[in-house]
Amino acid sequence: TRLKTWIEDTLEKKFDLSINQEKTKVVNLANSKSKLNFLGFTLKQVPLRGREWHKMCLITPAEKSLVRAREKIKERTSYKNGFKPLRKVIKELNQFLIGWGQYFSKGHPSKAFNKLNSYAHCKVYRFMQRRSQRGYKKRNESESWYAEIKRLGL
């Protein structure tokens, strides 16, 4: 409590900031069930593989951030954008994904990146198929959809 009081006094007096008492809390990350969501990241303490007695702070994108990112991808690949050229839709999607990826590149984001990447590919595939009554035709039929979407620039 002494440390908490000192931090509050420092922030309020020295930096002239006000602390929201409803949102402010002290979290003990040593507890295996506890985690902290802060600025779109989730922080939790986990044991290292092979050395369970050593703990590390795992920093990953929060689930709420992933949900918002999926909503943005869904919005950009919506049927409402069917009139836009495919290259423009992919360019807008790339700009969003690059920015999101740069913000969340700290910590251990690979699982979140893989989930978002597969979601984006699935949405682009559906978007391409929905653009006409006959569907999108690949240039090379032996090529996978993943390779086709990659060739288009995603």
N, C-alpha and C positions, 0 to 999 in steps of 0.2 A: 504493500500500500504506500510505503514511503517513496518508492520509485515511481509509482503511478501519479502521486501528488506532485513530485518534482517535474515529471514530463508535462503534466497539465499546466502547471505554473509557467514552465518555460515556453510552451507553445502559446499560451494566452497572453503572457506579459511581454516576452522578448520578441516574438514574431507577430503579435497582435492578431492571433487566430482564435476563433471560437470553436470549442469542441462540442459535438453533438453527443450528449450523454446517452441518448437512446441507442445510437449505433456503436458507440465505443464500448469495447469489452476487452478483457484480458483472456487470452487463450493459451492453455498449457499444451503445447504440441507434443510433449512427452507421452501424453495419453494416446494410445493407438487409434482411438476412434475420433479424436479431435482433428479438425482442419480449419483453415482460415481462408476465406475468400477476400481478395483484395485487388482492386484495379483489374478485374477480369482474370486473375490468376487464382489457383487453388494451391495453398501451401500445406503440406503435411509431412510428418516425420515418419520415415520408413526404415526398416533394417536393411543393411547391405546384403547382397547375396553371398552366401558362404561365410559371412562374418556377422551373424545376427546380433552380436553384442555392440556392433558399431551402428550408429544411426545417421541418416542423412536427411536433409530437407528436400523433399521432392516438390518441384515447382512445375505445374502444368496449367494449360488453359482451363478455366472454369467451365462447367457444363453449361451454364447460362451463356457464356461467350460462344460456345459451339452452337447452341440453339439459335442465337442471333445471326451467326455466320451462315448457318443453313437457310435461315429466312432470307438473307440478302442474296444468296445464290438462287434460291427459288424465285425471288422477285426478278432477278436479271434473266432467268430462263423461262419466264412466264409466257403463256400464250399471247399475252398483251404485247410482247416484243416480237411477235412473229413477222412483223413487217420490216424489221431491221435486218440488214445484211448479216449473215452468219459471222463473218470476220469481226464486225463491230461488236456483236454480242460477246464473242470470245475475248475481244480486247478489253471490254468493260469488266468482264469476269476476271481476267488476268490482273487488271489494276487492283481490284478489290482483294484478290487472293494474295498478291504480292505484299500489299500493305498490311493485311491481317497477319501474314506469315512473318513479316519483319517485326511487328509489335510483339507477337507471341514467340519469337525465336529464342528467348531466354528460357533457361531451365531445361525440361525434358518434354518437348512438345511432339515427339515423333508419332505417338499413337493418335493424338488429336489431328495431326497433319494428314495421316493416312486415312482416317475416317472422313475428313473434309474433302480430301482429294477424290476418294471413291464416290462420295456423294455428288461432287461437282461433275465427274465424268458421267454418272448415271443421269443427272439432270440435263446435261448437254446432249446426251444420246436421245433422251425423250424429246427434247426441244427440236432436234434435227428431224426426228421421225414425224413430229406433229406439224412441221412447216408446210407439208403438202399432202394431198390425198394419197399419193403413191409412196410417200416416205422418202427419206434421203438415200441416195445410191452411192455406195463407196466407189472410189476410183479403181481400187484393186480388190476384187472379191475375196482373194485369199488372205488379205490383210485383216487383222483384228480391229474391232471397234476402238479399242484403246489406242492402237497405232494410228488409226484414222483421225481420232480427236487430237492426238498429239501432233500429227502432221498439220492440222488446222491451226495449231498454235497454243492450245490450252496446256 
